[in-house]
Amino acid sequence: MNKTKRNCYVDVLIGVAFVVTAISALVFLVPLAWIDFSASTTPTVLGVDFGVWQMLHTYGGIAMLVGVTVHLLLHWTWIVTMTKRVLPKRAKREQTAPSPAEVSL
């Protein structure tokens, strides 16, 4: 599998996990008037028990965490390279700037 396809699959996983987690999080914020307390022993929203919503939220969050971790590992070389490019420039700028003691002399 080439890098582009692998990155696409990881990004799709992160995206789907985000959508599942976001929708389930919004379910927990719905007003009490929208919740059906008569359907079963547990309250339901959109015909789905709260326990299922909680499970979707938990596993969606875990899938997102795993996907982001894999994404960071796949791009680790790029992250290190860009960090090395950015940090020395700041250090050089700070070294070339005169200190307040030098300016007052």
C-alpha positions as CSV (number, residue, x, y, z in Angstrom):
1,M,0.0,0.0,0.0
2,N,1.4,3.4,-0.9
3,K,1.7,6.3,1.5
4,T,-1.1,8.3,-0.1
5,K,-3.7,5.5,0.3
6,R,-2.5,4.8,3.9
7,N,-2.8,8.4,4.8
8,C,-6.2,8.6,3.3
9,Y,-7.4,5.6,5.3
10,V,-6.1,7.0,8.5
11,D,-7.7,10.4,7.8
12,V,-11.0,8.8,6.9
13,L,-10.9,6.9,10.2
14,I,-10.2,10.1,12.1
15,G,-13.0,11.9,10.3
16,V,-15.6,9.1,10.9
17,A,-14.6,8.8,14.5
18,F,-14.9,12.6,14.9
19,V,-18.4,12.6,13.4
20,V,-19.6,9.7,15.6
21,T,-18.1,11.4,18.7
22,A,-19.5,14.8,17.9
23,I,-23.1,13.5,17.2
24,S,-23.1,11.4,20.3
25,A,-21.8,14.4,22.3
26,L,-24.7,16.5,21.0
27,V,-27.2,13.8,22.0
28,F,-26.1,14.3,25.6
29,L,-26.9,18.0,25.3
30,V,-30.5,17.6,24.0
31,P,-33.3,19.1,26.1
32,L,-35.2,16.7,28.4
33,A,-38.3,17.3,26.3
34,W,-36.7,15.5,23.4
35,I,-35.9,12.4,25.4
36,D,-38.4,9.5,25.3
37,F,-38.7,8.1,28.8
38,S,-41.5,5.7,28.0
39,A,-39.9,3.5,25.3
40,S,-38.0,1.2,27.7
41,T,-36.4,1.2,31.1
42,T,-33.7,3.4,29.8
43,P,-34.3,6.8,28.1
44,T,-33.8,7.0,24.4
45,V,-33.0,9.7,21.9
46,L,-33.8,9.0,18.2
47,G,-34.9,5.5,19.2
48,V,-31.4,4.6,20.6
49,D,-30.8,3.9,24.3
50,F,-28.5,6.3,26.2
51,G,-26.2,3.4,26.9
52,V,-25.6,2.9,23.2
53,W,-25.0,6.6,22.7
54,Q,-22.4,6.5,25.6
55,M,-20.7,3.4,24.0
56,L,-20.6,5.1,20.6
57,H,-19.1,8.2,22.2
58,T,-16.5,6.2,24.1
59,Y,-15.4,4.0,21.2
60,G,-15.5,6.9,18.8
61,G,-13.2,8.9,21.0
62,I,-10.8,5.9,21.3
63,A,-10.8,5.4,17.5
64,M,-10.1,9.1,17.1
65,L,-7.2,8.9,19.6
66,V,-5.7,5.9,17.9
67,G,-6.1,7.6,14.4
68,V,-4.5,10.8,15.5
69,T,-1.6,8.8,17.1
70,V,-1.1,6.8,14.0
71,H,-1.3,10.0,11.9
72,L,1.4,11.7,14.1
73,L,3.6,8.6,13.8
74,L,3.3,8.4,10.1
75,H,4.3,12.1,9.8
76,W,6.9,12.1,12.5
77,T,9.8,12.7,10.1
78,W,8.1,15.8,8.7
79,I,7.3,17.1,12.2
80,V,10.9,16.7,13.3
81,T,12.2,18.3,10.0
82,M,9.9,21.3,10.3
83,T,10.7,21.8,13.9
84,K,14.4,21.9,13.2
85,R,13.8,24.3,10.4
86,V,11.8,26.7,12.5
87,L,13.6,26.7,15.8
88,P,17.2,27.5,14.6
89,K,15.9,30.6,12.8
90,R,14.5,32.0,16.0
91,A,17.7,31.2,17.9
92,K,19.8,33.0,15.2
93,R,17.5,36.0,15.4
94,E,17.8,36.2,19.2
95,Q,21.7,35.9,19.0
96,T,22.0,38.6,16.4
97,A,19.9,41.1,18.3
98,P,21.9,43.3,20.6
99,S,21.3,43.0,24.4
100,P,20.0,46.0,26.3
101,A,23.4,46.3,28.0
102,E,25.1,46.6,24.6
103,V,22.6,49.2,23.4
104,S,23.2,51.5,26.4
105,L,27.0,51.5,25.8
